[in-house]
């Protein structure tokens, strides 16, 4: 069983940056594909970014060029660096792990972008 705990969310102004962390326990993430999703108020959860076991990455068009996903297997942690934040980035951000054909989700961390 894998537990994921997101942190680093908060209230920021447009144009500012945040770094989210997703700390895993219960199993190593080194063999897992790790992703970030988000869910804005009143909307469905949507894909944000993914990083493979070989650290290949892919991003939603809406965040490409502004967000960077990374992983530090030695820390069992995945990060999401978010720059040039916009009000439309406001959402609860969730970490997801795909490990050994199973899927695990964290409980999310709230990011609010507002002036």
N, C-alpha and C positions, 0 to 999 in steps of 0.2 A: 504494500500500500504506500502510495506517495502522497505526502502532504505538501501543498504549495501555499506560501504566504506572501502576498504582495505588500509592498510598502513604498512610501515616497510620494504619495499623492498629496494634494493640498490646493490652496487657492493662490493663483498667480494672475498677473495682468497680461493682456495680449502682448505678444512679442517676447515674453520671458521663457525660461527653460525649466524643465524638471527632469529628474532621473528616477524612474521606477525600478524597483528591485523585486525579483521573485525568488525567494529562498525555498529550496526543496529539502525535504527530509524523508526518511524512510527508504530511500533508494537513490542510487546515483542517477543523475540526469545525463551522464556522458553518452548513453546509448539512445537518448530520446530526442525527438523533434519538439522544439519548444516554440510556443506562439504567444502572442498577445492579441487579445480581443478587447472590444469596448462596447458599452451599451449606454447610449444617451437616453435621457428621460423621454419616455413615450415611444422609443424606437427599439428595433430589434438589435440583438447583439451582432456586431460586425467584426470581421477580420481586420487586424492592424498590421501585424508583422509576424514573420516566421524565420527561424534559424534551424538549419539541419545539423546533423551530427558532425558534418564537415564544415560547419559554419558558413554554408551558403545561405543567403538571405533573400527574402522577398517582402514587398510592402504593398499595402493598399495605395492606390493612386493618390488618395487624399492626404497621405502623410509622406509620400516619397520625397526625398530631399530634405525633410525636416526631422524625421525620426530615424534613430539607429538602434537596431537590436543587436545584442551581443551576449556571449555566454562565457562564464569562467567555470569550467567543470571542476576545477580544484576547490572552488568555493561552493559548488552545487547551486549556482545562482545564475539567473538570466536577468539582463538589464534592458531597459528601454529608455534611451536618451531622447528627450523630446525638446526640440528647439523651435523658436518662432511660433509659439503656441497661439492658437486662435480661439475665439469663443466657441466655435463649432467643434473643438476638441474636447469640450466639456463632456464627461462621461465617467462611468465606473469602468476601470481598466482591469481586465482579468488575465491571468496567466494560465496557459494550458500546456500540459505535457502529454505527449504520445510516446509511451514506453511499452515495448513488448506487446503491441496490439491492444493496449488499454489506454484509456483517456482519463486524465485527471484535471480538475479545475481548482483554482484558488477561489477565495471569497471576494476578491476584488479590492481595489483602492480607488477612492474618488478623486478625480481631477476636475477642478473648476477654474475656468479661464474667464475672468471678468474684470472690467475696469471699475 
